[in-house]
Amino acid sequence: MKSSASMTSLLGAHQDSGEMKVTVFGSGSFGMAMATLVARNGFDVVVLTRREEVAEGINTEHRNPTHLKEFKLPENLTATTDADVALRNTSFIVHCIPLQSTKEYLEKMKDKIEPEVPIVSTSKGLHTETLEMMHEIIPNALGRKNHPVAFLSGPTFAQDIMSNTPSGAVLASHDILMSRKLAHLFSGPTMRVYPSEDVIGVQVGGALKNVIAILAGVAEGLGLGINAVALLVTRGCREMNRLAVAMGGQEHTMNGLAGIGDLMLTCLGGLSRNKKVGIELGRGKKLTQILEERAQSLQGVAEGVATTPAAVKLATRYRIPTPIMRMADNLLRGEDDAANLLKDMMDAPMLDDVSLEREFQAMKYW
Protein backbone atom coordinates (compact mmCIF):
# COMPACT_ATOMS: atom_id res chain seq x y z
CA MET A 1 0.00 0.00 0.00
CA LYS A 2 1.20 3.52 -0.75
CA SER A 3 2.55 5.52 2.15
CA SER A 4 0.55 8.54 3.26
CA ALA A 5 3.40 10.83 2.24
CA SER A 6 3.58 9.32 -1.24
CA MET A 7 -0.14 9.67 -1.86
CA THR A 8 -0.29 13.18 -0.44
CA SER A 9 2.44 14.26 -2.86
CA LEU A 10 0.01 13.74 -5.73
CA LEU A 11 -2.14 16.71 -4.74
CA GLY A 12 0.08 18.56 -2.34
CA ALA A 13 0.41 18.59 1.42
CA HIS A 14 -2.84 20.50 1.88
CA GLN A 15 -4.97 17.40 1.23
CA ASP A 16 -4.91 14.33 3.45
CA SER A 17 -4.34 11.08 1.57
CA GLY A 18 -7.35 9.49 3.28
CA GLU A 19 -9.59 11.92 1.39
CA MET A 20 -8.36 10.82 -2.02
CA LYS A 21 -10.94 9.20 -4.22
CA VAL A 22 -10.39 7.82 -7.71
CA THR A 23 -13.24 7.30 -10.17
CA VAL A 24 -12.93 4.66 -12.88
CA PHE A 25 -15.14 4.94 -15.97
CA GLY A 26 -16.02 1.45 -17.21
CA SER A 27 -16.46 -1.96 -15.60
CA GLY A 28 -15.05 -4.11 -18.40
CA SER A 29 -11.94 -6.22 -17.95
CA PHE A 30 -9.44 -3.38 -18.22
CA GLY A 31 -11.54 -1.03 -16.14
CA MET A 32 -11.62 -3.59 -13.36
CA ALA A 33 -7.88 -4.20 -13.66
CA MET A 34 -7.13 -0.49 -13.36
CA ALA A 35 -9.57 -0.08 -10.48
CA THR A 36 -7.98 -2.99 -8.64
CA LEU A 37 -4.46 -1.73 -9.30
CA VAL A 38 -5.25 1.71 -7.90
CA ALA A 39 -7.20 0.28 -4.94
CA ARG A 40 -4.27 -1.96 -4.02
CA ASN A 41 -2.21 1.22 -3.78
CA GLY A 42 -4.45 2.47 -0.97
CA PHE A 43 -6.80 4.80 -2.81
CA ASP A 44 -10.58 4.67 -2.41
CA VAL A 45 -11.90 3.67 -5.84
CA VAL A 46 -15.41 3.96 -7.26
CA VAL A 47 -16.24 2.27 -10.57
CA LEU A 48 -18.97 3.89 -12.65
CA THR A 49 -20.86 1.15 -14.49
CA ARG A 50 -24.06 1.01 -16.56
CA ARG A 51 -25.10 -2.35 -15.09
CA GLU A 52 -26.98 -2.58 -11.80
CA GLU A 53 -26.00 -6.24 -11.37
CA VAL A 54 -22.32 -5.33 -11.74
CA ALA A 55 -22.56 -2.59 -9.11
CA GLU A 56 -24.40 -4.94 -6.75
CA GLY A 57 -21.90 -7.75 -7.28
CA ILE A 58 -18.93 -5.50 -6.62
CA ASN A 59 -20.48 -3.92 -3.54
CA THR A 60 -21.86 -7.06 -1.92
CA GLU A 61 -19.67 -9.93 -3.11
CA HIS A 62 -16.52 -7.96 -4.03
CA ARG A 63 -16.61 -9.54 -7.50
CA ASN A 64 -17.62 -8.34 -10.94
CA PRO A 65 -20.18 -10.92 -12.16
CA THR A 66 -19.49 -10.28 -15.85
CA HIS A 67 -15.73 -9.63 -16.15
CA LEU A 68 -12.82 -11.28 -14.35
CA LYS A 69 -15.29 -12.76 -11.89
CA GLU A 70 -12.72 -15.27 -10.64
CA PHE A 71 -10.87 -12.45 -8.86
CA LYS A 72 -11.94 -11.07 -5.50
CA LEU A 73 -11.78 -7.28 -5.42
CA PRO A 74 -10.29 -5.05 -2.69
CA GLU A 75 -12.75 -3.83 -0.08
CA ASN A 76 -11.88 -0.19 -0.84
CA LEU A 77 -13.22 -0.71 -4.37
CA THR A 78 -16.94 0.01 -4.79
CA ALA A 79 -19.25 0.65 -7.74
CA THR A 80 -22.27 2.71 -8.67
CA THR A 81 -24.50 3.45 -11.66
CA ASP A 82 -24.96 7.05 -10.47
CA ALA A 83 -22.48 9.44 -12.12
CA ASP A 84 -23.08 12.11 -9.47
CA VAL A 85 -22.11 9.68 -6.72
CA ALA A 86 -19.09 8.42 -8.64
CA LEU A 87 -17.71 11.89 -9.34
CA ARG A 88 -18.54 13.66 -6.08
CA ASN A 89 -15.28 14.88 -4.48
CA THR A 90 -13.15 12.73 -6.74
CA SER A 91 -9.46 13.56 -7.14
CA PHE A 92 -8.71 11.61 -10.32
CA ILE A 93 -10.55 9.88 -13.15
CA VAL A 94 -9.31 6.77 -14.94
CA HIS A 95 -11.09 6.49 -18.29
CA CYS A 96 -11.49 2.90 -19.55
CA ILE A 97 -14.30 3.39 -22.09
CA PRO A 98 -13.63 2.22 -25.69
CA LEU A 99 -12.39 5.07 -27.88
CA GLN A 100 -15.24 4.88 -30.39
CA SER A 101 -17.77 5.45 -27.56
CA THR A 102 -15.80 8.07 -25.65
CA LYS A 103 -17.11 11.27 -27.26
CA GLU A 104 -20.76 10.47 -26.56
CA TYR A 105 -19.94 9.15 -23.09
CA LEU A 106 -18.02 12.24 -21.98
CA GLU A 107 -20.41 14.73 -23.55
CA LYS A 108 -23.11 13.42 -21.21
CA MET A 109 -20.71 13.65 -18.28
CA LYS A 110 -18.97 16.97 -18.91
CA ASP A 111 -21.01 19.09 -16.51
CA LYS A 112 -20.28 16.64 -13.69
CA ILE A 113 -16.49 16.58 -14.18
CA GLU A 114 -14.61 19.35 -12.38
CA PRO A 115 -12.16 21.18 -14.68
CA GLU A 116 -9.16 20.61 -12.39
CA VAL A 117 -9.63 16.82 -12.02
CA PRO A 118 -7.01 14.98 -14.12
CA ILE A 119 -8.23 12.25 -16.48
CA VAL A 120 -5.95 9.30 -17.20
CA SER A 121 -7.08 7.55 -20.38
CA THR A 122 -6.34 3.89 -21.10
CA SER A 123 -8.43 3.85 -24.29
CA LYS A 124 -6.56 2.89 -27.46
CA GLY A 125 -7.31 3.46 -31.11
CA LEU A 126 -8.20 6.04 -33.75
CA HIS A 127 -11.67 7.43 -34.31
CA THR A 128 -13.08 5.80 -37.44
CA GLU A 129 -14.50 9.04 -38.89
CA THR A 130 -12.36 11.90 -37.57
CA LEU A 131 -9.09 9.93 -37.17
CA GLU A 132 -8.71 11.62 -33.78
CA MET A 133 -6.87 10.12 -30.82
CA MET A 134 -7.82 10.48 -27.19
CA HIS A 135 -5.78 13.66 -26.60
CA GLU A 136 -8.11 15.31 -29.12
CA ILE A 137 -11.37 13.52 -28.27
CA ILE A 138 -11.36 14.23 -24.51
CA PRO A 139 -10.93 18.04 -24.64
CA ASN A 140 -13.41 18.31 -27.50
CA ALA A 141 -16.03 16.24 -25.69
CA LEU A 142 -15.59 18.23 -22.47
CA GLY A 143 -15.43 21.58 -24.24
CA ARG A 144 -12.18 22.37 -22.38
CA LYS A 145 -8.97 22.59 -24.37
CA ASN A 146 -6.78 22.77 -21.27
CA HIS A 147 -8.34 20.00 -19.19
CA PRO A 148 -5.51 17.99 -17.55
CA VAL A 149 -5.21 14.64 -19.34
CA ALA A 150 -2.69 11.81 -19.45
CA PHE A 151 -2.44 8.54 -21.36
CA LEU A 152 -1.45 5.14 -20.00
CA SER A 153 -0.30 2.43 -22.39
CA GLY A 154 1.93 -0.62 -22.42
CA PRO A 155 1.99 -4.43 -22.45
CA THR A 156 -0.65 -4.99 -19.76
CA PHE A 157 -3.23 -7.75 -20.07
CA ALA A 158 -6.01 -7.22 -17.54
CA GLN A 159 -5.90 -10.79 -16.25
CA ASP A 160 -2.16 -10.59 -15.56
CA ILE A 161 -2.59 -7.33 -13.64
CA MET A 162 -5.28 -8.95 -11.52
CA SER A 163 -2.90 -11.87 -10.88
CA ASN A 164 -0.15 -9.49 -9.72
CA THR A 165 2.12 -10.50 -12.58
CA PRO A 166 5.07 -8.05 -12.84
CA SER A 167 4.10 -5.54 -15.53
CA GLY A 168 5.10 -2.16 -16.92
CA ALA A 169 3.57 0.75 -18.82
CA VAL A 170 4.22 4.35 -19.86
CA LEU A 171 2.13 7.31 -18.69
CA ALA A 172 2.37 10.39 -20.90
CA SER A 173 1.12 13.93 -20.60
CA HIS A 174 2.32 17.27 -21.96
CA ASP A 175 3.51 18.09 -18.43
CA ILE A 176 6.23 15.72 -17.25
CA LEU A 177 5.65 16.76 -13.63
CA MET A 178 2.02 15.70 -13.90
CA SER A 179 3.10 12.43 -15.52
CA ARG A 180 5.41 11.73 -12.61
CA LYS A 181 2.71 12.46 -10.05
CA LEU A 182 0.01 10.45 -11.79
CA ALA A 183 2.35 7.48 -12.12
CA HIS A 184 1.98 7.04 -8.33
CA LEU A 185 -1.65 6.01 -8.87
CA PHE A 186 -0.58 2.86 -10.66
CA SER A 187 2.99 2.11 -9.58
CA GLY A 188 3.44 -0.62 -7.00
CA PRO A 189 5.28 -3.82 -6.11
CA THR A 190 4.19 -5.52 -9.35
CA MET A 191 3.72 -2.52 -11.65
CA ARG A 192 6.31 -0.10 -13.03
CA VAL A 193 4.97 3.06 -14.69
CA TYR A 194 7.43 5.25 -16.58
CA PRO A 195 6.54 8.98 -16.93
CA SER A 196 6.75 10.50 -20.41
CA GLU A 197 5.96 13.67 -22.37
CA ASP A 198 5.43 11.82 -25.67
CA VAL A 199 1.65 11.97 -25.85
CA ILE A 200 1.62 11.23 -29.59
CA GLY A 201 4.01 8.28 -29.54
CA VAL A 202 2.32 6.56 -26.60
CA GLN A 203 -1.09 6.80 -28.26
CA VAL A 204 0.06 5.80 -31.74
CA GLY A 205 1.78 2.71 -30.34
CA GLY A 206 -1.33 1.72 -28.42
CA ALA A 207 -3.55 2.18 -31.46
CA LEU A 208 -1.53 0.65 -34.30
CA LYS A 209 -0.33 -2.47 -32.50
CA ASN A 210 -3.94 -3.70 -32.63
CA VAL A 211 -3.88 -3.54 -36.43
CA ILE A 212 -0.74 -5.66 -36.60
CA ALA A 213 -2.12 -8.08 -34.01
CA ILE A 214 -5.06 -8.93 -36.26
CA LEU A 215 -2.65 -9.97 -39.01
CA ALA A 216 -0.51 -11.93 -36.55
CA GLY A 217 -3.67 -13.82 -35.60
CA VAL A 218 -4.53 -14.43 -39.25
CA ALA A 219 -1.08 -15.90 -39.85
CA GLU A 220 -1.49 -18.18 -36.84
CA GLY A 221 -5.00 -19.18 -37.92
CA LEU A 222 -3.64 -20.09 -41.34
CA GLY A 223 -0.90 -22.17 -39.74
CA LEU A 224 1.87 -20.21 -41.48
CA GLY A 225 4.36 -20.74 -38.68
CA ILE A 226 6.36 -18.48 -36.39
CA ASN A 227 8.69 -17.26 -39.17
CA ALA A 228 5.77 -15.63 -40.97
CA VAL A 229 4.38 -14.17 -37.74
CA ALA A 230 7.79 -12.69 -36.87
CA LEU A 231 8.09 -11.17 -40.34
CA LEU A 232 4.64 -9.58 -40.11
CA VAL A 233 5.14 -8.24 -36.60
CA THR A 234 8.61 -6.83 -37.25
CA ARG A 235 7.72 -5.08 -40.49
CA GLY A 236 4.47 -3.92 -38.93
CA CYS A 237 6.51 -2.40 -36.12
CA ARG A 238 8.51 -0.47 -38.72
CA GLU A 239 5.30 0.96 -40.14
CA MET A 240 4.16 1.98 -36.65
CA ASN A 241 7.46 3.78 -36.13
CA ARG A 242 7.26 5.59 -39.46
CA LEU A 243 3.78 6.93 -38.84
CA ALA A 244 4.39 7.84 -35.19
CA VAL A 245 7.54 9.83 -36.01
CA ALA A 246 5.84 11.54 -38.96
CA MET A 247 3.07 12.65 -36.59
CA GLY A 248 5.52 14.04 -34.05
CA GLY A 249 6.08 11.04 -31.81
CA GLN A 250 9.49 9.97 -30.57
CA GLU A 251 11.37 6.97 -31.94
CA HIS A 252 12.54 5.94 -28.46
CA THR A 253 8.89 5.68 -27.36
CA MET A 254 8.17 3.26 -30.18
CA ASN A 255 11.19 1.19 -29.14
CA GLY A 256 9.93 0.98 -25.55
CA LEU A 257 7.00 -0.42 -23.58
CA ALA A 258 4.36 1.72 -25.28
CA GLY A 259 5.57 0.68 -28.75
CA ILE A 260 7.32 -2.60 -29.37
CA GLY A 261 6.50 -3.84 -25.86
CA ASP A 262 2.75 -3.52 -26.36
CA LEU A 263 3.09 -4.87 -29.90
CA MET A 264 4.86 -8.01 -28.67
CA LEU A 265 2.23 -8.68 -26.03
CA THR A 266 -0.72 -8.16 -28.36
CA CYS A 267 0.71 -10.13 -31.28
CA LEU A 268 2.21 -13.03 -29.35
CA GLY A 269 0.13 -13.26 -26.16
CA GLY A 270 -2.75 -15.69 -25.86
CA LEU A 271 -5.17 -13.19 -24.25
CA SER A 272 -5.16 -10.62 -27.08
CA ARG A 273 -8.66 -9.78 -28.30
CA ASN A 274 -7.39 -8.46 -31.64
CA LYS A 275 -5.23 -11.51 -32.24
CA LYS A 276 -8.22 -13.77 -31.50
CA VAL A 277 -10.24 -11.96 -34.17
CA GLY A 278 -7.39 -12.54 -36.61
CA ILE A 279 -7.13 -16.24 -35.73
CA GLU A 280 -10.82 -16.71 -36.52
CA LEU A 281 -10.41 -14.84 -39.81
CA GLY A 282 -7.50 -17.09 -40.68
CA ARG A 283 -9.65 -20.12 -40.00
CA GLY A 284 -12.23 -18.91 -42.50
CA LYS A 285 -14.89 -17.19 -40.38
CA LYS A 286 -16.51 -14.00 -41.62
CA LEU A 287 -15.80 -10.82 -39.68
CA THR A 288 -19.48 -10.12 -39.02
CA GLN A 289 -19.92 -13.55 -37.43
CA ILE A 290 -16.80 -13.11 -35.30
CA LEU A 291 -17.92 -9.72 -33.98
CA GLU A 292 -21.46 -10.95 -33.27
CA GLU A 293 -20.15 -13.90 -31.28
CA ARG A 294 -17.81 -11.67 -29.29
CA ALA A 295 -20.58 -9.21 -28.49
CA GLN A 296 -22.94 -11.97 -27.33
CA SER A 297 -20.33 -13.48 -25.02
CA LEU A 298 -19.07 -10.11 -23.63
CA GLN A 299 -15.53 -10.86 -24.81
CA GLY A 300 -14.67 -7.17 -25.09
CA VAL A 301 -14.06 -4.77 -27.96
CA ALA A 302 -11.29 -5.59 -30.43
CA GLU A 303 -10.32 -1.98 -31.18
CA GLY A 304 -8.14 -2.99 -34.11
CA VAL A 305 -11.20 -3.64 -36.29
CA ALA A 306 -12.26 0.01 -36.12
CA THR A 307 -8.71 1.36 -35.99
CA THR A 308 -7.43 -0.37 -39.15
CA PRO A 309 -9.27 1.72 -41.79
CA ALA A 310 -8.55 4.87 -39.79
CA ALA A 311 -4.84 3.99 -39.63
CA VAL A 312 -4.66 3.59 -43.40
CA LYS A 313 -6.36 6.96 -43.90
CA LEU A 314 -3.98 8.57 -41.44
CA ALA A 315 -0.97 7.07 -43.21
CA THR A 316 -2.29 8.45 -46.50
CA ARG A 317 -2.65 11.89 -44.93
CA TYR A 318 1.01 11.81 -43.85
CA ARG A 319 2.16 10.07 -47.07
CA ILE A 320 3.67 7.17 -45.15
CA PRO A 321 3.96 3.76 -46.87
CA THR A 322 2.18 1.11 -44.80
CA PRO A 323 1.73 -2.03 -46.96
CA ILE A 324 1.23 -4.32 -43.94
CA MET A 325 -1.58 -2.17 -42.53
CA ARG A 326 -3.18 -1.94 -45.96
CA MET A 327 -3.21 -5.72 -46.09
CA ALA A 328 -5.18 -5.74 -42.85
CA ASP A 329 -7.58 -3.11 -44.20
CA ASN A 330 -8.24 -5.08 -47.40
CA LEU A 331 -8.84 -8.22 -45.38
CA LEU A 332 -11.33 -6.58 -43.00
CA ARG A 333 -13.16 -4.96 -45.90
CA GLY A 334 -13.54 -8.34 -47.57
CA GLU A 335 -11.48 -7.19 -50.56
CA ASP A 336 -8.82 -9.83 -49.95
CA ASP A 337 -8.85 -13.40 -48.72
CA ALA A 338 -6.89 -14.53 -45.68
CA ALA A 339 -5.29 -17.26 -47.77
CA ASN A 340 -3.65 -14.57 -49.92
CA LEU A 341 -1.92 -13.10 -46.89
CA LEU A 342 1.42 -14.81 -47.49
CA LYS A 343 1.55 -13.76 -51.14
CA ASP A 344 0.57 -10.17 -50.34
CA MET A 345 3.21 -10.00 -47.64
CA MET A 346 5.96 -11.32 -49.87
CA ASP A 347 4.97 -9.06 -52.77
CA ALA A 348 5.07 -5.88 -50.63
CA PRO A 349 7.67 -3.24 -51.58
CA MET A 350 11.13 -3.98 -50.17
CA LEU A 351 13.10 -1.00 -48.86
CA ASP A 352 16.70 -0.90 -47.68
CA ASP A 353 17.10 -1.78 -44.01
CA VAL A 354 18.27 1.64 -42.81
CA SER A 355 17.51 4.05 -39.99
CA LEU A 356 14.22 5.93 -39.93
CA GLU A 357 16.12 9.16 -40.51
CA ARG A 358 17.69 7.84 -43.72
CA GLU A 359 14.36 6.39 -44.77
CA PHE A 360 12.65 9.73 -44.37
CA GLN A 361 15.46 11.50 -46.18
CA ALA A 362 15.11 9.10 -49.09
CA MET A 363 11.38 9.71 -49.20
CA LYS A 364 11.92 13.48 -48.80
CA TYR A 365 9.74 13.61 -45.73
CA TRP A 366 12.48 14.92 -43.46
SULDAZI-V199190 format. One record per backbone hydrogen bond with DSSP energy under -1.0 kcal/mol. CO is the residue of the C=O (numbers start at 1). NH is the residue of the N-H. E is the energy in kcal/mol with one decimal. If there is no record, write none. Layout:
# SULDAZI-V199190
[[CO NH E] [CO NH E]]
This chain:
# SULDAZI-V199190
[[3 7 -2.2] [4 8 -2.6] [5 9 -1.5] [7 10 -1.5] [8 11 -1.1] [8 12 -2.0] [12 15 -1.4] [16 19 -1.8] [17 20 -1.6] [20 44 -1.4] [21 91 -3.1] [21 92 -1.3] [22 46 -2.5] [23 94 -3.0] [24 48 -3.0] [25 96 -2.0] [28 32 -2.5] [29 33 -2.0] [30 34 -2.6] [31 35 -2.4] [32 36 -2.5] [33 37 -2.4] [34 38 -2.4] [35 39 -2.4] [36 40 -2.5] [38 43 -1.4] [39 42 -2.0] [41 2 -1.2] [44 22 -2.9] [45 78 -2.6] [46 24 -2.6] [47 80 -2.4] [48 26 -2.0] [51 55 -2.1] [52 56 -2.6] [53 57 -2.1] [54 58 -2.5] [55 59 -2.3] [56 60 -2.4] [57 61 -1.8] [57 63 -1.5] [62 73 -3.4] [68 71 -1.9] [74 77 -1.4] [76 45 -2.5] [78 47 -2.7] [80 49 -2.4] [82 86 -2.3] [83 87 -2.2] [84 88 -1.2] [87 90 -1.7] [92 23 -2.8] [93 120 -3.2] [94 25 -2.7] [95 122 -2.6] [98 101 -1.4] [99 102 -1.3] [101 105 -1.9] [102 106 -3.0] [103 107 -2.2] [104 108 -1.3] [106 110 -1.4] [109 112 -2.0] [114 117 -1.6] [118 93 -2.3] [119 150 -2.3] [120 95 -2.9] [121 152 -2.6] [127 131 -1.7] [132 127 -2.6] [133 136 -1.7] [133 137 -2.3] [134 138 -2.3] [136 140 -1.5] [137 141 -2.7] [138 142 -2.3] [139 143 -1.5] [139 144 -1.7] [144 147 -1.2] [148 119 -2.1] [150 121 -3.0] [151 172 -2.6] [153 170 -3.2] [154 156 -1.8] [157 161 -1.9] [158 162 -2.3] [159 163 -1.5] [160 165 -2.7] [161 164 -1.5] [167 192 -2.3] [169 194 -2.6] [170 153 -2.4] [171 196 -2.0] [172 151 -2.5] [175 179 -2.1] [176 180 -2.3] [177 181 -2.0] [178 182 -2.9] [179 183 -1.6] [181 184 -1.3] [182 185 -1.6] [183 187 -2.5] [188 191 -1.2] [190 167 -2.0] [191 188 -2.5] [192 169 -2.2] [194 171 -2.2] [196 173 -1.9] [197 199 -1.9] [198 202 -2.2] [199 203 -1.5] [200 204 -2.8] [201 205 -2.4] [202 206 -1.7] [203 207 -1.8] [204 208 -2.9] [205 209 -1.6] [208 212 -1.7] [209 213 -2.1] [210 214 -1.4] [211 215 -1.2] [212 216 -2.3] [213 217 -2.2] [214 218 -2.1] [215 219 -2.6] [216 220 -1.9] [217 221 -3.0] [218 222 -2.1] [219 224 -2.4] [225 229 -1.6] [226 230 -2.7] [227 231 -2.1] [228 232 -2.5] [229 233 -2.7] [230 234 -2.4] [231 235 -2.3] [232 236 -2.3] [233 237 -2.1] [234 238 -1.6] [235 239 -1.7] [236 240 -2.2] [237 241 -2.4] [238 242 -2.4] [239 243 -2.3] [240 244 -2.6] [241 245 -2.5] [242 246 -2.3] [243 247 -1.7] [244 249 -3.3] [245 248 -1.1] [250 254 -1.4] [251 255 -1.2] [253 256 -1.6] [254 260 -1.9] [256 259 -1.1] [256 261 -2.5] [257 262 -1.3] [259 263 -2.3] [260 264 -2.7] [261 265 -1.9] [262 266 -2.5] [263 267 -2.4] [264 268 -2.2] [265 269 -2.3] [272 276 -1.8] [273 277 -1.7] [274 278 -2.0] [275 279 -2.6] [276 280 -2.0] [277 281 -2.0] [278 282 -2.6] [279 283 -1.4] [280 285 -2.2] [281 284 -1.5] [286 290 -2.1] [287 291 -2.6] [288 292 -2.2] [289 293 -2.3] [290 294 -2.0] [291 295 -2.3] [292 296 -2.3] [293 297 -1.5] [294 299 -2.4] [295 298 -1.1] [301 303 -1.1] [302 305 -1.8] [303 307 -2.3] [304 308 -2.2] [307 311 -2.9] [308 312 -1.9] [309 313 -1.8] [310 314 -2.4] [311 315 -2.5] [312 316 -2.0] [313 317 -2.1] [314 318 -1.9] [315 320 -2.7] [322 326 -2.1] [323 327 -1.6] [324 328 -1.6] [325 329 -2.2] [326 330 -2.6] [327 331 -2.1] [328 332 -2.4] [329 333 -2.0] [330 335 -2.2] [330 336 -1.1] [337 340 -1.8] [338 341 -1.9] [340 344 -2.8] [341 345 -2.6] [342 346 -2.2] [343 347 -1.8] [352 354 -1.6] [355 359 -2.2] [356 360 -2.9] [357 361 -2.2] [358 362 -2.5] [359 363 -1.8] [360 365 -2.7]]
